[in-house]
Amino acid sequence: MIDGTLLPGCPIAWGMVGGGHNSQIGHVHRSAALRDHNFRLVAGAFDIDAARGRRFGEQLGVDVQRCYADYRAMFEAEAGRPDGIRAVSIATPNNTHFEICKAALLSGLHVVCEKPLCFTTAEAKELLELSLARNRMVGVAYGYAGHPLIAQAREMIARGELGDIRIVQMQFSHGFHSEAVEQSSPAARWRMDPAFAGPSYVLGDIGTHPLYLSQVMLPGLKIERLMCSRQSFVSSRAPLEDNAFTLMQYQGGAMGYLWACAVNSGSMHGHKLRVIGARASLEWWDEHPNQLRHEVQGQPAQVLDRGMGYLHPAALQEDRISAGHAEGLFEAWSNLYHRFALAMEATDRRDREALQTILHPDIHAGIEGVRWVENCVRSADAGGIWVDYC
């Protein structure tokens, strides 16, 4: 159980790029990083408007002298301080991730980056090579992976409780953009502009979340080929999609299906995974994250609850409160930042063995998300054909 006691080497002096006053996700990053005292926010370039960013940083309690006009100024100034930052989180529009992440690694910083890590696998591999050369950790903000029952599902599948895996059904399908909300919301507008969002909207913005969870639950399942169809039901969003269906064939014959959608009218989140085996199935839904549904063929369905003693130890080690009390998104993100802190310390010690035991969305997860989006777009733009996964 996590009780807020300090990890060795913590708190880590930490800065942010982006995540300012109007950021949709900035507060989640800060709350998660600061909750267990593993990180200490000491610097930031919080806003493209330097004065506004400085005011916001002061409101967070950051020394005004360490509220910078941009990330370049922050990295340069902090590198010259004996108490300078060791890590940075990037919470800016997609088109800036590669440039800022590269600059952070060149400055010797550990990085936590919003997804997508970048736009192309070539860029992602460049970041991988740089992270290895500089011995720095790169983490990707797949926050839902911090829910404890994801670890429970992983262990049950690994122990063969479902039998041979046949089907993986994934979706992230909400309805909040079923109308052209971007006309009045700057926070939504950039996500649907190719200049800022990149080659996709819902595939990269929300589709990669259940994709990553499936990879956590089923680390040995590899995509062999896929077929994707994408649509812009709000026509002004074209060429970016607000709905996409992706069918995947895995090595060994299992099949996967992922529905990414922002126009599912009436749906709050619709973020679900169902893993179907020859003997049983598991289902997890992020609107009810403290329960994991276990269905054995021919037996009554079972609901496993977070925090209970019958769970695997891996599903209990990040509990923050006893069973029966609801944990949610902020706790999941806090678990993720707890893992990032452990991974940063292990990286600094060059302890590869310890690093292998910390289940966190690292740069390889970021590469795989970019790779998946590239292949989906390639398939969809060729008319929804099967393409070999490359």
Residue, then its C-alpha position, 0 to 999 in steps of 0.5 A: m500500500i502507498d502511504g506517502t512515505l518518501l522514496p529514496g532520492c526523493p523529492i525530485a526537483w521537477g518542472m513543467v512545460g505547459g499545463g497552465h491555467n486553461s490546460q485540461i490536463g495540467h492540474v492532473h499532472r501536478s496533483a499526481a506528481l506532488r501527492d506522494h512527495n516524490f516530486r517537488l515543483v520548482a520551475g515551469a514554462f507554463d504558458i505560451d504567453a510568458a506574463r500569463g505563465r509567470r502569474f500562474g506559476e506564482q499562484l502555484g507557489v513557484d519562485v517568480q525567478r523560476c517561471y520562465a518565458d519558454y522551455r529553452a530558457m528554463f532548461e538553460a537556466e536550470a542546468g546552471r543551478p546546483d538545485g536545478i530540475r532533474a525532471v520535466s513534464i510536457a503538457t503542450p499541444n502534440n506538435t511540440h512534443f518531439e522538439i521539447c522532449k529532445a531538448a529536455l534529453l539533451s539537457g540531461l533531464h528525465v521526461v514525462c510526456e503527454k501522448p503522442l510522444c511525437f508524430t512519426t516512428a522515426e522521431a520516436k526512435e531518435l528519442l529512444e536513442l537519445s534517452l539511451a545515450r544520455n541515460r534518461m528515462v522517458g515516460v508517457a502519460y497513459g494515466y489509466a494504467g495506474h488503476p490497480l485492477i489492470a495489474q490484476a487482469r495482467e496476472m490472471i491472464a499470465r496464469g492462464e485463467l482465461g485459456d488461450i486468448r481469442i479476442v481483445q475488444m477495446q473502445f474509448s468512445h465518448g460523446f462530448h464532441s458530437e457537435a462542433v464544440e471546437q468553434s467555441s473551445p480553444a482547448a478542443r480546437w487544436r486537437m482537431d487541427p492537423a497542424f497541432a494534432g498531427p495525422s489523427y484525432v481520436l486514434g491518437d488522442i483516445g484510441t492509444h489509451p485502451l491500446y496501451l492497457s491491452q499491451v499491459m494486460l497482454p504483453g506477449l500479444k503482437i499485432e501482425r496486420l490491421m485494417c482501419s476505417r475512419q470518418s469525420f462525422v462533423s465534416s469541418r474536422a476533415p481530414l482528421e477523424d472523430n470516429a474510427f474502427t480498427l480490426m487487428q490480427y495478432q500473431g498466433g491468430a487472436m483478433g482485436y477490435l478498437w473503436a475510438c470515437a468522440v461522437n458517441s452521443g450520450s456516452m460519458h467515456g465508454h472506455k472499456l476493455r474485454v479480453i476473451g479467452a477459450r475458458a473465460s473473459l475479463e472486462w474493465w470499464d474506467e467509469h467503474p475502475n474499482q471493479l473487474r468483471h470475471e466471467v467463466q463459461g458456464q458459471p455465474a459472473q464474478v466481480l472482483d473489487r479493488g483492495m480485497g485480499y483475494l487479489h494478486p499482490a501486484a494489484l494490492q501494492e498501490d492501494r491507497i485506502s482500504a477496500g470499499h472506498a472508491e479510488g479514481l483517476f487522480e489516484a491512478w495518475s499518482n500511481l503512475y508518477h510513483r512508478f516514474a519516480l522509481a524508474m528515474e531513480a533506477t535509471d540514475r543508478r543504472d540499475r537495469e534489473a530494478l528498472q525491468t520490474i517497474l511496470h510503467p509506460d516508458i518510451h517503448a510504449g510511446i513508440e508503439g502508440v505512434r507506430w499504431v496510429e501511423n499504421c491505422v492512418r495508412s490503412a484508412d487512407a488507402g480505403g480501409i485495407w488490411v496492411d502489414y503492421c510495420 
